[in-house]
Amino acid sequence: MADPKHLDQITERVERLLLRHEELQRTNTLLHQQVLALQTERDSLKSRLNAARARIDTLLDRLPATVDGHRKDSA
């Protein structure tokens, strides 16, 4: 039959492992939430960047045409 002291040590270790497992699950959940938040922020920033690029392209299209790399009105 197993030594009661040895069984107590095994039981204590299993309980510590279970606690650690629960802690890691909570940490993993928090990290997953952070990843989702960062993905949302990234998507928002990409959208803003694309909108800004479109506005810049529109402004560039409105500039006067160039001749030999110089604007017509500057010659």
N, C-alpha and C positions, 0 to 999 in steps of 0.2 A: 504494500500500500504506500501511496505517496506521502512524503513528509509534509505535515501541515504548514510548516514554515515556508517550504518551497512553494506550496500552493498559494499561500498568501502573497509571496513575491510575484508569482505569475499573475495573480488577480490584480495586484496593484499596478503592474506594468500594463496589463490589458486596459485597465481603467484610464491610465495616463495616455495610452495610444488612442483610445476612443475620444478623450477630451481634445487631444491634438488634432485628430481627424475633424472634429466639429469646428475647431478654430480655423483649420485650413479651408473647410467648406465655406465658412463665413467670409474669410479673406478672399477666396475665389469669387464669391458672389459680389463682393464690393469691387473687386478688380474688373469683373465683367461689366458692372454698371458704369464704371469709369471709362472702359473701352467704348461702350455704347454712347456715352456722353461726348467723348472725343470724336467719335465717328460722325455724330450729328454736327458738332462744331466744325469739323473738317468739311463736311458737305455744304454747310452754310457759307463757309469762307470761299470754297470753290465757286459757289453760285455768285457770291458778291464779286469775286475776281472776274468771272466771265461777264457779268453785267458791266463792270468797269471797263473791260476790254472792248465790249461792244460800244460803249459810249465814246471811248477814245477813237475807235475805228470810224465812228460817225463824225467826230470832230475832224479827223484827218481827211475824210472824204470832202468836207466842207472847205478845206484850205484851197487857196488858188493853185492852179496847175503850175508846175515848174518848167523852166527852160534851162537846159544844160546844168542841172543841179541847183539853180538859183530861182528864187521866186520871181515872177514877172515884175511885180511892183517894186522890187529892191534894186533893179538895174538902172 
